[in-house]
C-alpha cells in the first residue's frame, strides 16, 4: 500500500483528517535524501505549504512511526533524526561525532555475528540497531586523531 494511503487509513482509524499541511510533511519526509531532523523537515515542508508548524511535523512523524513508515534515531547528543522505514532494507550507521554526518552501511559478517550471539543466548531477535561513533575522514583531515 502506498505510504499516503497507509497514513490516510491510520488517520481515519484515529478519527483524524488528512490535511494539506500533513501531506506536505509526509511528502517532504519521503523525498528526504538522508536522515532528517524536525527542523530540516519543517523547512522542506514549508517550501510547499508555508503554514506548516513544528507541532504538525512532530505529530506527523509520530504517526509515521506508529505505522512503521519512519524510524527515529538519537545519534549521540544531537537532535533526533528520522529516516524512512518502509521498503528500506536493514542497515547500520556510522555517526561522526564532530559534524553529525550519518553514513548507512550493510555488513553481512556483522549481521551473522549478531545472529550467532543472539541464538547462543537464547534470544529471538525482533529488531536491532548498530551505531558506530567516530570522526569522519573530512573532520579528521588536517586534525590530529582524537583517542578515547
Secondary structure, 3 states (H helix, E strand, C coil): CCHHHHHHHHHHHCCCCCCHHHHHHHHHHHHCCCCECHHHHHHHHHHHCCCCCHHHHHHHHHHHHHCCCEEEEECCCCCEEEEECCCCCCCEEEEECCCCCEEEECCHHHHHHHHHHHHHCCCCCCCCCCEEEECCHHHHCCCCCCCC
